Amino acid sequence: MRIMYLVSTLGASGPTNQLFNLVTNLDKKKYTPIIITLSPEPSNTLIDEFIEKEIKVKSLSLSRLKGLFKAKKKLNQIIKAYKPDIIHSQGLRPDSLVTNYLNEYKNVITLRNYPYEDYPMKYGNLLGNLMAMKHTRIIKKAKNPIACSFALKDKFKKKLNLTINSIQNGVDELKYYPVSNNEKINLRKKLGIPLDKNIFITVGSLIKRKAPQNIIKAFINIKEINNSFLYIIGEGPLTDECKQLYTGKNIAFLGSIVNVNEYLQASDIFISASRSEGLPNTVLESLSVGLPVCLSDIKPHIEILELGENAGTIFETDNIKDLTNRLNKILKKDYLKMRNSAIQIINSHLSAKKMASKYELLYSDINSNST
């Protein structure tokens, strides 16, 4: 079965990572994937990782403006040559092209956020809400919209009265795996991480939706601040503001790095203060290496920890005092018990292989349906 994946680019991001997890875990005896990107690849592209796994990638290399006039024609040329059985898109522009111009073909769109939360926080209220309205119209026209979490599925039903299905995100266990204590020590030496401190870590764009300031404000008030260190991986418009919150030596801003997995493996506790998510990659990756997590009480975070409540703790979103208290308490919990529970969540429920197998079933169902 030929599956054509349509995306804007393969720039480093959560959606690109999930696409990689999906296409590299498909049964290649039954499924042949090809990825079509609409725009020229950015500097942080992950295209080489796909090519290394022998995934065929073709780029239309169209700007947004040229895409308005040429994308439909170019896509039809590729479809005529490749003859895909199913077209699978993710993202506003790809989803729009599929539902508006390619809806006669069997297709799937994967939804990785709730538009009325994600877009306004990222692009401002006016533009963000216009984009959310547009994406909502697209979702209503889509044949097979799939949410990346049960929480996101429920939100579409509750807020917009849209009934869609869901397939939970999965994590690449070959890249994100637990290490032994000796390996952890060696990683800390390699990365220059203090050997004798509690290492907290957070990963994600420094944007309003992720609320990184809340993590910093809570961390600097924990009782064990002198014996602890916080690594912040990611960058964004709030970078300078975050750096100004605390000028001590207990926090390091690493920006965007390629070896996130090593820093996770070398750390002790993962923190997310996000106000909105689909089913966050960074939380899944942290659990996969055996990190206990401290998470805001948004529904996707709760959905994850319901699979293994001993893997971490939940705090009230935007409540810095509660986050501080939770960080104090998690340091006193049975670490080995939390670690084992974290790993079990991924092994039993949220691996990339399990996600891919569910998409395989979906593809088979769609392909066998003549309508």
Secondary structure, DSSP 8 states (H G I E B T S, - for coil): -EEEEEES--BSSHHHHHHHHHHTTS-TTT-EEEEEESS---TTB-HHHHHHTT-EEEE----HHHHHHHHHHHHHHHHHHH--SEEEEESHHHHHHHHHHSTTS-EEEEE-S-HHHHHHHHH-HHHHHHHHHHHHHHHHH-SSEEESSHHHHHHHHHHH----EE----B-TTTS----HHHHHHHHHHHT--TTSEEEEEES--SGGG-HHHHHHHHTTSTTGGGEEEEEEB--TTHHHHHHH--SSSEEEEES-S-HHHHHHT-SEEEE--S--SS-HHHHHHHHTT--EEEE--HHHHHHHTT-GGGEEEE-TT-HHHHHHHHHHHTTS-HHHHHHHHHHHHHHT-BHHHHHHHHHHHHHHHHH---
